[in-house]
Amino acid sequence: MAESSIFTRILRGDIPAEILAETENVFAIRDIAPQAPLHLLVIPKSEEYRNVVELAAGAPDILAEMIGLASSLAAEHGEGDFRLVFNTGAGAGQTVFHVHAHVLAGGLGEKSLGG
């Protein structure tokens, strides 16, 4: 059996983290290496899906729940505008293969997309 992801271990309480919000199927935490003034992660409680493509095909309702929570968190912790990023695959920067969304906000401009 594969080792649980870091997100599952956080949810179980094995690794300390402040859970900012939680629904039946998803939860949210702060990113430990923020890339924007507001950088949160929204994560399904199940680690069944490795990336957003698998999640969209297998559980679009959970994907919708993630987006709804991201919107609520951006309004609560920021000014409501936000960028939602899913890294899919190692070549795209995904390092934890338990699907999760990055909620970024605060002074982001279109030019901040470039490297």
N, CA, C and O of each residue as an XYZ file, in Angstrom:
460
protein
N       0.847     -1.193      0.000
C       0.000      0.000      0.000
C       0.886      1.247      0.000
O       1.875      1.315      0.730
N       0.525      2.225     -0.820
C       1.291      3.466     -0.923
C       1.128      4.301      0.342
O       0.103      4.244      1.020
N       2.161      5.071      0.636
C       2.113      5.968      1.783
C       1.102      7.074      1.520
O       0.959      7.535      0.387
N       0.405      7.498      2.562
C      -0.572      8.578      2.441
C       0.124      9.871      2.033
O       1.279     10.107      2.389
N      -0.582     10.696      1.291
C      -0.034     11.988      0.882
C       0.100     12.907      2.092
O      -0.502     12.674      3.140
N       0.892     13.940      1.926
C       1.052     14.933      2.994
C      -0.297     15.552      3.362
O      -0.537     15.876      4.525
N      -1.173     15.714      2.375
C      -2.481     16.325      2.651
C      -3.350     15.404      3.500
O      -4.052     15.870      4.397
N      -3.310     14.109      3.228
C      -4.060     13.152      4.044
C      -3.511     13.134      5.461
O      -4.278     13.054      6.421
N      -2.193     13.208      5.603
C      -1.584     13.215      6.931
C      -1.939     14.495      7.696
O      -2.108     14.455      8.914
N      -2.055     15.628      6.993
C      -2.508     16.867      7.635
C      -3.953     16.708      8.101
O      -4.283     17.059      9.234
N      -4.802     16.187      7.246
C      -6.213     16.022      7.588
C      -6.385     15.090      8.796
O      -7.250     15.324      9.640
N      -5.574     14.053      8.878
C      -5.641     13.113     10.011
C      -5.064     13.703     11.289
O      -5.297     13.165     12.371
N      -4.312     14.804     11.186
C      -3.700     15.411     12.349
C      -2.287     14.915     12.609
O      -1.695     15.255     13.633
N      -1.733     14.117     11.698
C      -0.369     13.619     11.852
C       0.666     14.722     11.639
O       1.755     14.678     12.212
N       0.322     15.704     10.819
C       1.185     16.846     10.544
C       0.389     18.093     10.917
O      -0.736     18.263     10.449
N       0.953     18.965     11.750
C       0.181     20.137     12.173
C      -0.020     21.137     11.038
O       0.900     21.432     10.275
N      -1.219     21.638     10.949
C      -1.577     22.707     10.005
C      -2.923     23.265     10.438
O      -3.755     22.558     11.007
N      -3.115     24.529     10.159
C      -4.396     25.166     10.458
C      -5.339     24.920      9.284
O      -5.077     25.366      8.167
N      -6.421     24.219      9.536
C      -7.436     24.027      8.510
C      -8.336     25.256      8.543
O      -9.044     25.499      9.520
N      -8.296     26.023      7.461
C      -9.015     27.299      7.391
C     -10.497     27.113      7.137
O     -11.319     27.901      7.605
N     -10.836     26.075      6.400
C     -12.235     25.805      6.065
C     -12.348     24.338      5.693
O     -11.375     23.702      5.289
N     -13.558     23.815      5.838
C     -13.773     22.407      5.567
C     -15.227     22.185      5.182
O     -16.132     22.782      5.763
N     -15.438     21.331      4.207
C     -16.780     20.894      3.838
C     -16.794     19.372      3.970
O     -15.843     18.778      4.477
N     -17.841     18.769      3.528
C     -17.928     17.313      3.602
C     -16.795     16.635      2.819
O     -16.274     15.602      3.240
N     -16.423     17.222      1.683
C     -15.482     16.560      0.777
C     -14.133     17.244      0.598
O     -13.206     16.626      0.074
N     -13.993     18.495      1.014
C     -12.752     19.230      0.772
C     -12.361     20.051      2.002
O     -13.178     20.317      2.883
N     -11.087     20.440      2.031
C     -10.607     21.311      3.099
C      -9.561     22.263      2.530
O      -9.069     22.070      1.418
N      -9.229     23.292      3.305
C      -8.294     24.312      2.833
C      -7.278     24.641      3.916
O      -7.588     24.691      5.106
N      -6.033     24.867      3.449
C      -4.929     25.260      4.321
C      -4.120     26.344      3.621
O      -4.298     26.585      2.427
N      -3.235     26.993      4.364
C      -2.292     27.949      3.766
C      -1.144     27.162      3.126
O      -0.728     26.125      3.643
N      -0.644     27.662      2.008
C       0.531     27.058      1.389
C       1.750     27.407      2.233
O       1.877     28.541      2.695
N       2.647     26.447      2.440
C       3.823     26.707      3.283
C       4.904     27.503      2.562
O       5.839     27.999      3.192
N       4.778     27.626      1.237
C       5.738     28.416      0.454
C       4.953     29.366     -0.447
O       4.908     29.170     -1.661
N       4.332     30.399      0.141
C       3.421     31.249     -0.634
C       4.083     31.944     -1.814
O       5.211     32.430     -1.728
N       3.350     31.974     -2.912
C       3.808     32.624     -4.141
C       3.022     33.898     -4.431
O       3.190     34.507     -5.488
N       2.170     34.298     -3.501
C       1.350     35.511     -3.630
C       0.987     35.952     -2.215
O       1.108     35.164     -1.277
N       0.544     37.197     -2.046
C       0.138     37.651     -0.714
C      -0.893     36.715     -0.057
O      -0.853     36.493      1.154
N      -1.806     36.176     -0.861
C      -2.735     35.157     -0.377
C      -2.475     33.907     -1.208
O      -2.622     33.928     -2.430
N      -2.093     32.831     -0.551
C      -1.827     31.566     -1.245
C      -2.351     30.436     -0.374
O      -1.727     30.042      0.612
N      -3.508     29.927     -0.762
C      -4.158     28.840     -0.038
C      -4.226     27.614     -0.927
O      -4.106     27.711     -2.148
N      -4.418     26.468     -0.313
C      -4.627     25.224     -1.042
C      -6.006     24.684     -0.697
O      -6.390     24.650      0.472
N      -6.745     24.264     -1.707
C      -8.034     23.612     -1.511
C      -7.857     22.178     -1.992
O      -7.421     21.940     -3.119
N      -8.201     21.219     -1.122
C      -7.810     19.825     -1.316
C      -8.995     18.897     -1.043
O      -9.678     19.044     -0.029
N      -9.240     17.947     -1.940
C     -10.252     16.930     -1.622
C      -9.770     16.064     -0.452
O      -8.573     15.811     -0.310
N     -10.691     15.623      0.365
C     -10.319     14.757      1.484
C      -9.873     13.380      1.003
O      -9.044     12.739      1.649
N     -10.400     12.931     -0.094
C     -10.000     11.647     -0.674
C      -8.766     11.843     -1.536
O      -8.689     12.805     -2.300
N      -7.798     10.939     -1.421
C      -6.615     11.019     -2.263
C      -6.734     10.119     -3.487
O      -5.734      9.757     -4.107
N      -7.966      9.766     -3.823
C      -8.238      8.888     -4.963
C      -7.787      9.496     -6.290
O      -7.387      8.768     -7.198
N      -7.848     10.807     -6.408
C      -7.544     11.482     -7.671
C      -6.190     12.169     -7.583
O      -5.945     12.972     -6.683
N      -5.317     11.846     -8.525
C      -3.955     12.395     -8.521
C      -3.889     13.805     -9.085
O      -3.032     14.591     -8.682
N      -4.787     14.138    -10.017
C      -4.731     15.453    -10.653
C      -6.129     15.908    -11.044
O      -7.090     15.149    -10.922
N      -6.242     17.137    -11.511
C      -7.542     17.728    -11.799
C      -8.237     17.042    -12.975
O      -9.467     17.016    -13.026
N      -7.483     16.492    -13.909
C      -8.095     15.783    -15.034
C      -8.831     14.539    -14.530
O      -9.969     14.281    -14.922
N      -8.175     13.775    -13.660
C      -8.816     12.598    -13.069
C     -10.029     13.000    -12.233
O     -11.064     12.335    -12.278
N      -9.904     14.077    -11.476
C     -11.010     14.539    -10.636
C     -12.190     14.976    -11.481
O     -13.327     14.615    -11.177
N     -11.952     15.739    -12.529
C     -13.042     16.208    -13.395
C     -13.772     15.036    -14.034
O     -14.994     15.076    -14.179
N     -13.042     13.990    -14.419
C     -13.660     12.823    -15.047
C     -14.398     11.962    -14.025
O     -15.459     11.418    -14.328
N     -13.848     11.833    -12.818
C     -14.404     10.907    -11.845
C     -15.348     11.498    -10.819
O     -16.226     10.799    -10.313
N     -15.182     12.781    -10.500
C     -15.997     13.401     -9.445
C     -16.156     14.893     -9.701
O     -15.655     15.713     -8.932
N     -16.851     15.248    -10.780
C     -17.005     16.680    -11.087
C     -17.704     17.456     -9.970
O     -17.507     18.665     -9.847
N     -18.505     16.790     -9.167
C     -19.164     17.460     -8.052
C     -18.146     17.915     -7.004
O     -18.310     18.978     -6.404
N     -17.111     17.127     -6.783
C     -16.073     17.535     -5.830
C     -15.250     18.675     -6.409
O     -14.847     19.580     -5.678
N     -14.995     18.643     -7.708
C     -14.295     19.754     -8.358
C     -15.091     21.046     -8.192
O     -14.522     22.094     -7.884
N     -16.397     20.973     -8.392
C     -17.252     22.153     -8.210
C     -17.219     22.631     -6.758
O     -17.221     23.833     -6.494
N     -17.189     21.697     -5.831
C     -17.115     22.055     -4.410
C     -15.788     22.757     -4.096
O     -15.755     23.706     -3.313
N     -14.702     22.290     -4.708
C     -13.396     22.933     -4.523
C     -13.433     24.375     -5.025
O     -12.930     25.282     -4.361
N     -14.021     24.580     -6.180
C     -14.078     25.928     -6.757
C     -14.956     26.837     -5.900
O     -14.621     28.003     -5.688
N     -16.057     26.320     -5.416
C     -16.918     27.115     -4.533
C     -16.209     27.521     -3.258
O     -16.338     28.661     -2.810
N     -15.452     26.590     -2.661
C     -14.718     26.918     -1.445
C     -13.600     27.914     -1.738
O     -13.343     28.814     -0.937
N     -12.938     27.760     -2.874
C     -11.886     28.714     -3.269
C     -12.457     30.123     -3.363
O     -11.843     31.078     -2.888
N     -13.611     30.250     -3.964
C     -14.258     31.560     -4.105
C     -14.599     32.150     -2.736
O     -14.359     33.331     -2.485
N     -15.156     31.327     -1.864
C     -15.507     31.795     -0.514
C     -14.276     32.246      0.261
O     -14.303     33.269      0.945
N     -13.200     31.479      0.149
C     -11.967     31.823      0.861
C     -11.348     33.103      0.315
O     -10.833     33.914      1.084
N     -11.392     33.294     -0.997
C     -10.848     34.519     -1.594
C     -11.628     35.738     -1.109
O     -11.050     36.804     -0.899
N     -12.920     35.585     -0.934
C     -13.731     36.690     -0.421
C     -13.445     36.941      1.057
O     -13.386     38.090      1.496
N     -13.269     35.870      1.819
C     -13.052     35.993      3.257
C     -11.645     36.488      3.601
O     -11.483     37.294      4.517
N     -10.643     36.021      2.887
C      -9.253     36.331      3.230
C      -8.617     37.372      2.313
O      -7.495     37.815      2.558
N      -9.318     37.756      1.274
C      -8.794     38.735      0.330
C      -9.898     39.673     -0.103
O     -10.819     39.965      0.660
N      -9.801     40.138     -1.326
C     -10.787     41.081     -1.844
C     -11.761     40.428     -2.816
O     -12.555     41.116     -3.457
N     -11.705     39.107     -2.928
C     -12.654     38.392     -3.769
C     -12.101     37.954     -5.107
O     -12.500     36.911     -5.627
N     -11.185     38.733     -5.680
C     -10.564     38.331     -6.943
C      -9.489     37.299     -6.638
O      -8.776     37.414     -5.641
N      -9.372     36.296     -7.494
C      -8.370     35.270     -7.246
C      -8.000     34.541     -8.524
O      -8.720     34.580     -9.522
N      -6.867     33.881     -8.463
C      -6.407     32.992     -9.527
C      -6.466     31.582     -8.953
O      -6.075     31.358     -7.808
N      -6.953     30.636     -9.742
C      -7.038     29.242     -9.328
C      -6.124     28.433    -10.235
O      -6.294     28.436    -11.454
N      -5.149     27.734     -9.641
C      -4.147     27.007    -10.421
C      -4.132     25.542     -9.998
O      -4.068     25.218     -8.812
N      -4.193     24.670    -10.998
C      -3.998     23.233    -10.793
C      -2.765     22.833    -11.587
O      -2.760     22.960    -12.811
N      -1.733     22.358    -10.931
C      -0.575     21.816    -11.632
C      -0.875     20.344    -11.908
O      -1.244     19.597    -11.001
N      -0.716     19.938    -13.156
C      -1.046     18.564    -13.544
C       0.175     17.920    -14.184
O       0.487     18.170    -15.348
N       0.860     17.089    -13.410
C       2.045     16.400    -13.879
C       3.317     17.077    -13.409
O       3.348     18.286    -13.182
N       4.364     16.283    -13.268
C       5.650     16.788    -12.785
C       6.197     17.893    -13.677
O       6.787     18.853    -13.182
N       6.007     17.766    -14.998
C       6.502     18.778    -15.925
C       5.802     20.116    -15.787
O       6.298     21.132    -16.274
N       4.651     20.124    -15.127
C       3.906     21.363    -14.890
C       4.101     21.873    -13.469
O       3.464     22.844    -13.060
N       4.982     21.218    -12.716
C       5.271     21.682    -11.367
C       4.528     20.954    -10.263
O       4.653     21.335     -9.099
N       3.758     19.917    -10.582
C       3.053     19.186     -9.532
C       4.063     18.355     -8.750
O       4.808     17.561     -9.325
N       4.079     18.547     -7.438
C       5.009     17.802     -6.585
C       4.289     16.864     -5.626
O       4.885     15.902     -5.143
N       3.020     17.128     -5.343
C       2.205     16.247     -4.508
C       1.110     15.702     -5.409
O       0.306     16.463     -5.947
N       1.076     14.391     -5.574
C       0.142     13.782     -6.516
C      -1.140     13.345     -5.817
O      -1.554     12.187     -5.864
N      -1.734     14.323     -5.174
C      -3.071     14.290     -4.556
C      -3.644     15.628     -5.012
O      -3.205     16.684     -4.555
N      -4.625     15.584     -5.913
C      -5.105     16.813     -6.553
C      -5.342     17.914     -5.527
O      -5.868     17.670     -4.441
N      -4.948     19.114     -5.888
C      -5.163     20.280     -5.031
C      -5.132     21.532     -5.897
O      -4.458     21.583     -6.926
N      -5.872     22.534     -5.459
C      -5.941     23.811     -6.168
C      -5.201     24.864     -5.366
O      -5.336     24.944     -4.145
N      -4.418     25.670     -6.067
C      -3.754     26.825     -5.463
C      -4.661     28.031     -5.666
O      -5.017     28.363     -6.796
N      -5.029     28.680     -4.579
C      -5.826     29.902     -4.627
C      -4.872     31.042     -4.360
O      -4.330     31.168     -3.261
N      -4.665     31.880     -5.376
C      -3.703     32.987     -5.307
C      -4.438     34.294     -5.447
O      -5.338     34.418     -6.278
N      -4.062     35.284     -4.636
C      -4.703     36.596     -4.720
C      -3.793     37.647     -4.117
O      -2.861     37.345     -3.373
N      -4.088     38.875     -4.455
C      -3.378     40.004     -3.876
C      -2.332     40.584     -4.798
O      -1.191     40.124     -4.809
N      -2.694     41.566     -5.554
C      -1.738     42.271     -6.390
C      -1.226     41.489     -7.582
O      -0.128     41.758     -8.068
N      -1.988     40.538     -8.057
C      -1.575     39.760     -9.211
C      -2.022     40.463    -10.485
O      -3.172     40.889    -10.597
N      -1.134     40.580    -11.419
C      -1.482     41.142    -12.721
C      -1.290     40.086    -13.795
O      -0.694     39.037    -13.546
N      -1.782     40.357    -14.957
C      -1.649     39.414    -16.066
C      -0.185     39.098    -16.331
O       0.146     37.972    -16.700
N       0.684     40.064    -16.152
C       2.113     39.848    -16.426
C       2.745     38.928    -15.383
O       3.853     38.437    -15.599
N       2.079     38.686    -14.271
C       2.651     37.797    -13.256
C       2.585     36.343    -13.688
O       3.097     35.474    -12.982
N       1.969     36.054    -14.823
C       1.896     34.678    -15.317
C       3.210     34.241    -15.942
O       3.501     33.045    -15.976
N       4.005     35.170    -16.433
C       5.258     34.835    -17.108
C       6.344     34.434    -16.129
O       6.289     34.765    -14.944
N       7.331     33.717    -16.642
C       8.411     33.248    -15.783
C       9.594     34.163    -15.788
O      10.584     33.895    -15.108
